[in-house]
C-alpha cells in the first residue's frame, strides 16, 4: 500500500495538509485553509521517513488549530521544518 500525501479535515472544514517533492528534490509540506491562507515549509532532513511525515499530517489536520498541531506533531517525530512560502 502506498503512502497518502494529502489530507483534508475530517469535519468538513476546508483545511488541507500535504507534502510534495520540490524540483530540487527536497520535501515540502503545504497547508491551505481553503480561503486565504497557504503556507509552505521545507523539511530540513532530505531523507525524511515519508510514513512518519504522513502520520504527522493525518493527526494535525484533525485538530481544531491545524498549524500549531502540525508543529507539535513534527516535533514529536523529530522532523524539522523551515518556512519557505507565504
C-alpha positions as CSV (number, residue, x, y, z in Angstrom):
1,X,0.0,0.0,0.0
2,X,1.3,3.5,-0.9
3,X,1.7,6.4,1.5
4,X,-1.0,9.1,1.4
5,X,0.4,12.5,0.7
6,X,-2.6,14.8,1.2
7,X,-5.2,15.1,3.9
8,X,-8.4,17.1,4.2
9,X,-10.0,17.9,7.6
10,X,-12.4,15.1,8.5
11,X,-15.1,17.5,9.9
12,X,-15.9,19.1,6.6
13,X,-13.7,22.2,7.1
14,X,-11.6,23.3,4.1
15,X,-8.2,22.6,5.8
16,X,-5.7,20.7,3.7
17,X,-2.2,19.4,4.6
18,X,0.0,17.6,2.2
19,X,3.6,17.0,1.2
20,X,5.4,17.0,-2.2
21,X,8.8,16.8,-3.7
22,X,10.2,20.1,-5.0
23,X,12.2,20.4,-8.2
24,X,15.4,20.4,-6.2
25,X,14.5,17.1,-4.6
26,X,13.6,18.5,-1.2
27,X,10.3,17.6,0.5
28,X,7.8,20.4,1.2
29,X,4.8,20.5,3.5
30,X,1.8,22.5,2.3
31,X,-1.1,23.9,4.4
32,X,-4.1,25.6,2.9
33,X,-7.1,26.8,4.8
34,X,-9.3,26.9,1.8
35,X,-10.0,30.6,2.0
36,X,-7.0,32.9,2.0
37,X,-4.0,31.3,3.8
38,X,-1.4,29.0,2.2
39,X,1.8,28.1,4.0
40,X,4.8,26.1,2.8
41,X,7.6,24.6,4.8
42,X,10.7,22.7,3.6
43,X,11.6,19.5,5.5
44,X,15.2,20.0,6.8
45,X,16.2,16.4,6.5
46,X,16.4,15.3,2.8
47,X,15.9,11.7,3.8
48,X,12.8,12.1,5.9
49,X,10.7,9.0,6.6
50,X,7.6,9.6,4.5
51,X,5.4,7.3,6.6
52,X,6.2,9.4,9.7
53,X,5.5,12.6,7.8
54,X,2.2,11.2,6.5
55,X,1.2,10.1,10.0
56,X,2.0,13.6,11.4
57,X,-0.1,15.3,8.8
58,X,-3.0,13.0,9.3
59,X,-3.0,13.7,13.0
60,X,-2.5,17.5,12.6
61,X,-5.3,18.1,10.1
62,X,-7.8,16.6,12.5
63,X,-7.1,19.2,15.1
64,X,-9.0,22.4,15.6
65,X,-5.9,24.6,15.3
66,X,-4.1,22.8,12.4
67,X,-0.9,24.8,12.2
68,X,0.1,24.5,15.9
69,X,-0.9,20.9,15.8
70,X,1.4,20.4,12.7
71,X,4.3,21.9,14.5
72,X,3.6,19.7,17.6
73,X,3.3,16.5,15.6
74,X,6.5,17.3,13.7
75,X,8.3,17.9,16.9
76,X,7.1,14.5,18.3
77,X,8.7,12.8,15.3
78,X,11.9,14.9,15.3
79,X,11.1,16.3,11.8
80,X,12.4,19.9,11.4
81,X,10.6,22.4,9.2
82,X,11.8,25.6,7.6
83,X,9.2,28.1,6.4
84,X,9.7,29.0,2.7
85,X,6.4,30.3,1.4
86,X,3.6,32.6,2.4
